[in-house]
Amino acid sequence: MPRSELFPPIDPFQTGVLPVDDIHTLYWEQSGNPRGVPVLFLHGGPGAGASPTHRRFFDPSHYRIIIMDQRGAGRSTPLGEVRRNSTELLVDDAERLRRHLGVERWMLFGGSWGSTLALAYAQTHPDRCLGLILRGIFLMRKVEIDWFLHSMRTIFPEAWAAFVAHIPEAERGDLLEAYWKRLDSPDAATRMAAARTWSMYEGSCSSLLPSPELIATSAEDTHALGLARIEAHYFRANRFTPEDKLLRDVHRIRHLPGTIIQGRYDIVCPIATADELRRAWPEADYRVVPDAGHSAMEPGIRAALVQATERFKEYR
């Protein structure tokens, strides 16, 4: 019977910080088997940060589990910083961490924005990758951003109503700029109120059934501020050129083993995007979870991710 539950909680065997410029310092950690197969966990958002639960997708006897909080996220400093924060720099950060830790090649594991960053890294450094496990595919295109800002109301009208209610009616013609004005305000209370509203909107739409735990995490200050500020910043200023670059460049990684896991009822990152990716990468193992939304913690998604890491044990 394939394993479907998370592995037991574990502590890191090593933690550290990596200064990457005169602004940003990144938190990183390693857990599991120091001589195991290296796997880099790439968190979502951008800006959400990683948590101890994320270590548990991997068999700690087999994997050397490497987790990095991206620029401005989680335990990296400064929290919510958008200066010198771009996809290209995050790819460079991952490569710098690989060299810092003496890793020759590693697996990539990422969901939502983490899938975006995993694809960007792998297409830039295919020779450093053993394979990819991707979940809840997001490619940072205008259609996906517009869906998040406006069209999720077709499924979650109550959550969208609370999201838009934070903005005065006169500014609702451009929700992204209206939110950015508040998320970048010099007033801390204004920033935090906007960040919490943005984060709770996303959290409310991220599971098939209501999840009080997910909503509570979304409202937590560190998570909300990193997620909302950096997400809005990326939506405004960090799209790819050309916009479908990640699809166009899939040919650079088609020789690598890949798994794409997608919730059928993912509203944050609708399945149409995952379907486009699997058509561009027909060699990848494509698994649709029929009773799940977006969150990696939904039972079906969680089981599929653990089963994927178990299958990947054959690759070294």
Residue, then its C-alpha position, 0 to 999 in steps of 0.5 A: m500500500p503506497r504511503s499517503e501520510l506525512f512523515p513524523p515531525i523532525d528537527p533540522f540537523q543544521t540551520g544557517v543564514l546566507p547574505v545575498d546582498d547588502i539588503h537581503t539575508l536568507y534563512w536556510e535549513q537541512s533535515g533528514n539524511p545528511r548523505g541522502v538525495p538532496v531535495l530543495f523545497l520551494h515555498g509558495g506565495p511568493g512571500a509565504g515562507a516555509s514551515p516545519t510541516h514542509r519537512r514532512f513530505f520526505d522520507p528523512s532516511h532517504y532525503r537530505i531536505i533543504i528548505m530556504d525562505q525566499r527574499g523577504a519571506g518567513r525567517s529571511t530578513p528584512l521581512g516583506e522587502v521588495r527591493r532587489n526582489s525578482t524571479e531572476l534573483l531568487v533563481d540566483d539565490a537557489e544556485r548560490l545556496r546549492r554551491h554553499l551547501g556543496v550539492e552537486r544536483w538536487m530535486l526540486f519540490g514546489g507548489s503554487w509560486g513554488s512551481t513557478l520558481a522550480l520551473a524557472y530554476a530548472q530551465t536556467h540550470p537543468d544540469r543541476c536538477l535530478g527532477l521536479i515535483l510540482r503542485g498547483i501550477f502557476l506561471m505568473r501570466k496576466v490571465e492568472i493574476d486577473w483571475f486571482l484579483h477578480s474572477m475567484r469571486t465566481i466561486f468564492p463571492e463572500a471572500w472576494a466581497a471582504f477583499v474588495a471591501h477593504i478598498p474605497e469604491a473610488e479605487r476599485g477600478d485597479l485593485l492591485e494598485a489600490y492594495w499596493k498603495r496600502l501595502d507600501s504605506p509608511d504607516a505600519a497599521t495600514r500595511m498590516a491591515a491590507a496584508r491581513t485582508w489580502s492573505m485571508y482572501e487567498g487562504s479562504c479560497s485555497s481549500l475545497l472545504p473551509s479550513p479554520e487552520l488555514i485561515a488562522t495561518s493566513a491571518e498571522d502577521t509574519h505570514a500575511l505581511g510577507l505574502a501580501r507585500i511580495e505577492a503584490h510586488y510580483f504581480r505588478a513588476n515581475r512577469f516573464t518576457p515573453e509572458d509564456k516563457l516557462l511554457r516555451d522553455v519546457h524543452r530544456i527540462r523534458h529529459l528530466p523526470g517530473t510529476i505534476i499534481q493538481g487539485r481538480y477544484d483548485i480555485v487559486c491556480p485553476i487546472a487549465t494552467a496545469d493542463e497547459l504545462r502537461r501538454a507542453w511536457p507530455e513525459a511528466d507524470y500528471r495526476v489530478v486529485p479529484d476531490a481537492g482544491h489548492s492547499a498542499m495540506e488537503p488530504g488528496i494533495r498531501a497523499a499524492l505529494v508523499q507518494a511522488t516523493e516515494r516514487f522519486k526514490e528510484y532517481r539519484 
